[in-house]
Amino acid sequence: MSKFCANCGSEIDEKAEICPKCGVRVKQIPVYRDIKSSGIAVILSFFIPGLGQIYNGQIGKGVLFIIVGFLFALSMIILIGFILFPIFWIYNMYDAYKTAERINLEMASK
């Protein structure tokens, strides 16, 4: 069996990945991406701020959130941490949830 190249129109083998006449790839390579669970991202961020971001594949952001969370927790000694840490902790969980949702939406549209 055969098919036709979308670029040059020449007849090629059905199993061909590249057209032998023009050299253009005729068979698309499937891209597989993991679906991210927004629930798992939130739970991980609940226990350790930044872990949900790392789960979502945002390694640098996750490490930064871990450091900032530690500094805010440490600042509880001078009382300002009692205000800053809970705000940051809630934002951290929200960010992990929304990022997982955005990743899944981008995958669904492809």
N, C-alpha and C positions, 0 to 999 in steps of 0.2 A: 504494500500500500504506500501511497505517497501523499504529500501535501504541497502547498505552494508557499514560498518565502514571501512574507508581508513587505519586505523591502524591495527586492528586485523582481519578484514574480516567478522565479525559476522553480521548476519542480524538484522537490527534495524528498528524501526518505522520511517517513512519518516519525521515526524515532530520533531524527537528527536534532541536535541542540544548536548547532551553528550551521548556517547556510554555506555550502562549499564554494558557491559562486561569488558572493559578496562579503562573506565573513561576519555577517550580523547574527547575533543570537536570536533564534526563533522560538526557543523554549524558555519560558520564565522559570527561574529557580524559586521555589516556595520559601518564604521567610517565616520562621516559627518564632513566636514570642510567648513568653509566659503570661498568663492572665494573673493579675495581682488581686488578691483579696483585700478589699478596703477594711474589712473587719479585723483581719490579722494585722494589718498595718497599724490600726488604732490600738489594738491590744498590746502590740510590741512597744509602741510609743507611750502607752500608759505606764508600763513597768520601767522602761529606760528611754528617756527622751532622746530621739535620734535613731533609735533602732527601727522604727517604721520607715524612715527615709532610706536607711540602708537596705531594708527588705525591698523597697521600691526601686532600688538600683541607683539611688542618689548617694553614693558613698561619701563624697566630700561634704555634702550638706549634712548627712547623718553624723559624721565625726564632729563637725562644727556644732551641731545641736547638742551632742553629748558633752562637749567642752563647755558650752554656754550654760547648759543645765547644771553641770557640776559647779560652775562659778556662781550661779544664782542660788543654788542650794547652800554653798559655802557662805554666801552673803547673808544668810539668815542669822548669822552671828551678830551682825550689826543691824538687824531688824528689817532693812529694806528688802531682803530676800523673801520675807513673808508676803510681800506684794508682788515682786517681780517673778518669783518662781512659779506660783500658780498660773499667772497670766501666760508665761512662756510655756508651761506644761500643757495648758489647754490649746494654745496655738499650735504646738508641736503635734498633738493628736489630730487636730483639724487639718493641718498641712499633709500629714501622712494619708488621711482618708481621701482628701481631694486629689492628691497626686495619684493614688491607686485608681480612683475613678477616671481621671484624665487618661491614664495609660490604657485602661480597658476600653475607653471610648475611642481612642486613636486606633487601637487594634481592630475594633469592630468596623471602623470606617474603611479599613484597607481591604 
